[in-house]
Amino acid sequence: MTAVPLGVPEVPARPVAPRRDSRQIHVGPVAVGGGAPVSVQSMTTTRTSDVGATLQQIAELTASGCQIVRVACPTQDDADALATIARKSQIPVIADIHFQPKYVFAAIEAGCAAVRVNPGNIKQFDDQVKEIARAARDHGTPIRIGVNAGSLDRRLLRKHGKATPEALVESALWEASLFEEHDFRDIKISVKHNDPVVMIEAYRQLAEACDYPLHLGVTEAGPAFQGTIKSAVAFGALLSRGVGDTIRVSLSAPPAEEIKVGIQILESLGLRQRRLEIVSCPSCGRAQVDVYKLAEEVTAGLDGMEVPLRVAVMGCVVNGPGEAREADLGVASGNGKGQIFVKGEVVKTVPESKIVETLIEEAMKLAERTSSADQLS
């Protein structure tokens, strides 16, 4: 009988959809667009002028898997801090500029990896594109044109009545055309809205109208639960069509939570190598153990594991043995005990009180064997 491979699937050889063809830019060492892997970014919540606190938060974001970080620059003190932050950050720093165009030039001079501009709320922005394009070109600094529904140019609001997909796209393409007039195309674009339906349609139209790399985001997505759902729905709809080159999950939550959600979205779509994956049943009247508690404790015990591992935590005999058998590691629970499966084989049966401890022990053994095999290969 031919053996059936079990465990965490590899990233599919064929993605969920062919990636949209786009030009490529580089935000520091991170390639965006042009077939590069979809990157995950976030934004600090500290005052940028507090260099120590900002660098500490960037370090925490880096540890959580963040690849690009954005910092706010609303004041001169913030602008003065950019050079130190950009130099000491472990990941590329993007300066986020609103209202004052002089800070665009300050960020470029400070060595930021890119600058985000919001044309809708920068005074006389269109009149200064030539100078911005020249400075950005001289320093090799990409520009992100970041259009937001909440700060759309008043001319477009009058024309369209509200922040429609068409209005968002028109704003982005107009600003891009101004840079193009000065032969500057080192650009990425975002057209964010708090309604996923509007946001999806805006990006769909934008993807068809230009070849710039696209930064996906649902702006003001909300608290952690609501924002996660909105972002997952919107990003899934677009990424599954090949649209999107870098993402930021906007949550009313600590920035590191945004990174966790973003990474999980990419892993779920097969756009990033999966790491730890917990398969657990939703529980029902058949469950003979507290599945909720078991799943939470196993997840907490294995938090931070980098080795790809699928762990099944199951609570009854209906689907439990099958799911546990098909995972790298699993337990099928019932009658106060649990059968522990490793790579499809039952290795032991333990009391319910020992399930979590045993799963963590077996996971560590698997991780060690995997690491050893990688070193030998």
C-alpha positions in Angstrom: 0.0 0.0 0.0 1.3 3.4 -0.9 1.9 5.6 2.1 -0.2 8.8 2.4 1.8 11.8 3.5 0.4 13.4 6.6 0.8 16.6 8.5 1.1 20.2 7.6 0.9 20.7 3.8 3.6 22.5 2.0 2.9 25.9 0.6 1.1 25.0 -2.6 3.2 24.9 -5.8 0.3 26.8 -7.4 -0.9 29.8 -5.3 -4.6 30.4 -4.8 -4.4 32.6 -7.9 -1.7 33.9 -10.2 -0.2 37.0 -8.8 -1.1 40.2 -10.5 1.8 41.5 -12.7 3.2 44.7 -11.1 6.3 46.8 -11.1 8.6 46.2 -8.1 9.9 48.7 -5.6 12.2 48.2 -2.6 11.4 49.5 0.8 14.9 49.2 2.2 15.8 45.5 1.7 12.2 44.4 1.4 10.9 43.9 -2.2 7.3 44.9 -2.8 5.5 43.8 -5.9 6.9 42.2 -9.0 6.2 38.7 -7.7 7.9 39.3 -4.3 6.3 37.6 -1.3 3.5 39.6 0.3 5.0 41.5 3.2 3.3 42.3 6.5 3.6 45.7 8.2 2.3 47.7 11.1 2.6 51.2 12.6 4.0 52.3 16.0 1.6 53.9 18.5 4.4 55.8 20.4 5.2 59.4 19.9 8.0 59.3 17.3 9.9 62.0 19.1 10.3 59.5 22.0 13.1 57.7 20.3 13.6 55.1 23.0 10.0 54.0 23.2 9.6 54.0 19.5 12.6 51.8 18.9 11.5 49.5 21.7 8.1 49.0 20.0 9.8 48.5 16.7 11.9 45.7 18.3 8.7 44.1 19.6 7.1 44.3 16.2 10.2 42.8 14.6 10.1 39.9 17.0 6.5 39.3 16.1 7.3 39.0 12.4 6.8 42.6 11.2 8.8 43.3 8.0 8.1 47.0 7.5 7.1 49.6 10.1 5.5 53.0 9.7 5.9 55.9 12.2 3.8 59.1 12.5 5.4 62.4 11.8 3.0 65.2 12.8 5.5 67.6 14.4 9.1 69.0 14.0 10.2 67.0 17.0 9.0 63.8 15.3 10.8 64.8 12.1 14.0 65.4 14.1 13.8 61.9 15.5 13.5 60.1 12.1 17.2 59.9 11.3 18.1 58.1 14.5 15.1 55.7 14.3 15.7 54.9 10.7 19.4 54.1 11.4 18.7 52.0 14.5 15.6 50.1 13.4 16.0 46.4 12.5 13.4 46.7 9.8 12.7 49.4 7.2 11.0 52.6 8.5 8.3 54.5 6.6 7.5 58.0 7.6 3.8 58.8 7.6 3.2 62.4 6.5 0.0 64.5 6.8 -0.7 68.2 6.5 2.9 69.5 6.3 4.8 68.8 3.1 8.0 70.0 4.7 8.1 66.8 6.6 8.2 64.8 3.4 11.5 66.4 2.6 12.7 65.9 6.2 11.9 62.2 6.1 13.7 61.7 2.8 16.7 63.5 4.1 16.6 61.4 7.3 17.1 58.2 5.4 13.6 56.7 5.8 13.1 53.6 3.6 9.9 55.2 2.1 7.5 58.0 2.7 3.7 57.7 2.9 1.9 60.8 1.7 -1.9 61.4 2.0 -2.6 63.9 -0.9 -6.1 64.6 0.4 -4.9 66.5 3.5 -1.5 67.9 2.5 -1.8 71.6 1.7 -0.8 72.5 -1.9 0.5 69.0 -2.3 0.1 68.9 -6.1 2.2 72.1 -6.4 5.1 70.4 -4.7 5.2 67.1 -6.5 8.1 68.1 -8.7 10.3 68.9 -5.8 9.2 65.8 -3.9 9.9 63.6 -6.9 13.3 65.1 -7.4 14.3 64.6 -3.7 12.9 61.1 -3.6 14.7 60.1 -6.8 18.0 61.6 -5.6 17.8 59.5 -2.4 16.3 56.4 -3.9 13.2 56.8 -1.6 9.9 55.2 -2.8 6.6 57.1 -2.2 3.4 55.5 -1.1 0.3 57.3 -2.3 -2.1 56.6 0.6 -5.7 57.6 -0.2 -8.1 57.3 2.7 -11.9 57.5 2.6 -11.9 59.8 5.6 -9.6 62.4 4.1 -10.5 62.3 0.5 -9.9 65.5 -1.5 -12.9 67.8 -1.3 -13.0 68.2 -5.1 -13.6 64.5 -5.5 -16.2 64.4 -2.7 -18.1 67.1 -4.5 -17.9 65.2 -7.8 -18.8 61.7 -6.5 -20.9 62.6 -3.5 -19.0 60.4 -1.1 -15.9 58.2 -0.9 -16.9 55.7 -3.6 -14.5 53.2 -5.1 -14.4 55.3 -8.2 -13.5 58.4 -6.1 -10.7 56.6 -4.3 -9.2 55.2 -7.5 -9.5 58.6 -9.3 -7.6 60.3 -6.4 -4.8 57.7 -6.4 -4.3 57.7 -10.2 -4.4 61.5 -10.4 -1.6 61.8 -7.8 0.4 59.0 -9.5 0.1 60.8 -12.8 1.6 64.0 -11.3 4.7 62.0 -10.3 4.8 60.3 -13.7 5.0 63.8 -15.3 8.3 64.1 -13.6 9.4 60.6 -14.6 9.0 59.2 -11.0 7.4 55.8 -10.8 9.0 54.4 -7.6 5.5 54.3 -6.2 3.1 52.0 -4.3 -0.6 52.8 -3.8 -3.3 52.2 -1.2 -7.0 53.1 -1.4 -8.4 52.4 2.1 -12.0 52.4 3.3 -13.6 51.2 6.5 -16.2 49.2 4.5 -14.6 46.0 3.1 -17.1 45.9 0.2 -16.1 49.4 -0.9 -12.4 48.7 -0.3 -12.5 45.4 -2.3 -14.1 47.1 -5.3 -11.7 50.1 -5.1 -8.6 47.8 -5.2 -10.2 45.7 -8.0 -10.6 48.8 -10.1 -7.1 50.1 -9.2 -5.5 46.7 -10.0 -7.0 46.9 -13.5 -6.0 50.5 -14.1 -2.3 50.5 -13.2 0.7 48.3 -12.6 1.9 49.8 -9.4 2.3 47.5 -6.3 -0.6 47.8 -4.0 -0.7 48.1 -0.2 -3.9 46.5 1.2 -5.7 47.8 4.2 -9.2 48.3 5.7 -8.8 51.6 7.5 -10.3 52.1 10.9 -11.3 48.4 10.9 -12.3 48.5 14.6 -11.6 46.5 17.7 -9.6 43.3 17.5 -12.4 40.9 16.8 -14.3 43.1 14.3 -11.2 44.3 12.6 -9.8 40.8 12.2 -13.0 39.7 10.5 -13.1 42.7 8.2 -9.5 42.4 7.3 -9.6 38.7 6.7 -12.6 39.0 4.5 -11.2 41.9 2.4 -7.7 40.6 2.1 -8.9 37.1 1.3 -11.1 38.3 -1.4 -8.3 40.3 -3.0 -5.3 38.1 -2.4 -7.2 35.1 -3.7 -7.4 37.0 -7.0 -3.7 37.7 -6.9 -4.2 41.4 -5.9 -2.0 42.8 -3.1 1.7 43.1 -2.5 1.9 44.2 1.1 -0.7 44.3 3.9 -1.4 46.2 7.1 -4.2 44.9 9.4 -5.5 48.0 11.2 -6.8 47.1 14.7 -7.7 49.1 17.8 -5.3 46.8 19.6 -1.5 46.5 20.2 0.5 46.6 17.0 1.9 43.1 17.5 -1.7 41.8 17.3 -1.9 43.3 13.8 1.1 41.3 12.7 -0.2 38.0 14.1 -3.5 38.5 12.2 -1.7 39.5 9.0 0.7 36.5 9.1 -2.2 34.1 9.8 -4.1 35.5 6.8 -1.2 34.8 4.5 -0.5 31.4 6.0 -4.2 30.4 5.6 -4.1 31.4 1.9 -0.9 29.5 1.3 1.0 32.7 0.6 3.5 32.0 3.4 4.9 28.9 4.9 2.7 27.7 7.7 4.1 27.4 11.2 2.1 26.3 14.2 -1.5 25.4 13.2 -3.9 24.2 15.9 -6.8 22.1 14.6 -9.5 21.9 17.3 -13.2 21.0 17.2 -15.8 23.6 18.1 -17.1 21.2 20.9 -20.6 19.8 21.0 -22.7 17.6 23.1 -20.5 14.6 22.2 -17.4 16.1 23.8 -16.2 14.4 26.9 -13.5 16.9 27.7 -13.2 20.7 27.9 -12.0 21.2 24.4 -11.9 25.0 24.8 -9.5 24.8 27.7 -7.3 22.1 26.1 -6.9 24.1 22.9 -6.1 27.3 24.7 -3.5 25.7 26.9 -1.9 23.8 24.0 -1.8 27.0 22.0 -0.2 28.9 24.9 2.3 26.2 25.6 3.5 26.1 22.0 3.4 29.9 21.4 6.4 31.0 19.4 7.3 27.7 17.9 8.8 28.4 14.4 8.8 24.8 13.1 5.9 24.0 10.8 3.6 21.9 12.9 -0.1 20.9 12.8 -1.5 19.9 16.1 -5.1 18.4 16.4 -6.9 18.8 19.7 -10.1 16.8 19.5 -12.8 16.1 22.0 -14.8 13.0 20.9 -14.5 9.7 19.0 -16.5 10.8 16.0 -13.9 13.0 14.2 -11.2 12.9 16.8 -9.1 9.9 15.8 -9.2 10.8 12.1 -8.2 14.4 12.6 -5.5 13.5 15.2 -4.1 10.8 12.8 -3.8 13.3 9.9 -2.0 15.9 11.9 1.7 15.9 12.9 0.6 15.6 16.4 -2.8 15.2 18.0 -5.0 13.9 20.7 -8.4 12.2 20.5 -10.0 12.6 23.9 -12.8 10.8 25.7 -13.7 9.1 29.0 -11.2 11.1 31.0 -8.2 10.2 28.9 -6.6 11.0 25.5 -4.9 9.0 22.8 -1.8 10.8 21.6 -0.9 10.5 17.9 2.4 11.3 16.4 2.7 11.3 12.6 -0.4 9.1 12.3 0.4 6.5 15.0 -0.9 6.2 18.5 2.2 6.5 20.8 0.5 6.5 24.2 -2.7 7.0 26.1 -2.6 9.4 29.0 -5.1 10.7 31.6 -6.9 14.0 30.8 -4.8 15.8 33.3 -1.6 14.9 31.3 -2.8 15.7 27.8 -1.4 19.2 27.5 1.9 18.3 29.1 2.3 15.3 26.9 1.4 17.2 23.7 3.9 19.9 24.5 6.6 17.3 25.2 5.9 15.5 21.9 5.9 18.8 20.0 9.3 19.6 21.3 10.6 16.3 20.2 9.2 16.8 16.7 10.7 20.2 16.6 14.1 19.0 17.6 14.0 16.2 15.0 12.9 18.6 12.3 15.7 21.1 13.2 18.3 18.3 13.2 17.1 17.0 9.8 17.3 20.6 8.4 20.9 21.0 9.6 21.9 17.7 7.9 20.2 18.5 4.6 
